[in-house]
Amino acid sequence: MRTRALPAASQGTRGNPGEDVNSSPAVTPSGPMAAFPGMTPSKVTDAWAERWRVPVTADGALHIIRVTLPGKQGQLSAAVGQPSKDRTNEVAQVLCMVKLHGAVQRPLLQTLVEGCIGPVLKAEERKAVLNWLVGVDFSAPTYQLRRTSEYELNANHNSDENFALTLYAR
């Protein structure tokens, strides 16, 4: 579930000052891809299935859902990625991609935080992430990065039709 790298963002869109935005969240300096402690693909997908009432499908190391979001928020495709073929009971990343029908607004951001990446984050982190996302101007395409010691979150609004959140374990 690796995505292609985007060009470096302008100074105002990189996250916090002093952050190194050029390092890859997929590979740690000490070796293999990191995973979220205590999290399994089934914990994430069970939470999705409970919230969305849609089947979860497996495609290799990915576990995927597709759901039409309430109102005019768009079509969500979400996936859980494992760190490697031999570490199938771990979660390294969560991808939430929306085919938009309208602007990126708080209800959509709240839906994605609570209903897509939420199972991986603690309650206080979900609140912090939502507050951070709400503070971003998504009226035009932009790429934003939030990095903590536990995860890296990429928010990518690359056109009027697409919005994605990608959460990587660190």
Secondary structure, 3 states (H helix, E strand, C coil): CCCCCCCCCCHHHCCCCCCCCCCCCCCECCECCCCCCCCCHHHHHHHHHHHHCCCCEEECCEEEEEEECCCCCCEEEEEEECCCCCCCCCCCEEEEEEECCCCCCHHHHHHHHHHHHHHHCCHHHHHHHHHHHHCCCCCCCEEEEEECCCEEEEEEEEECCEEEEEEEEC
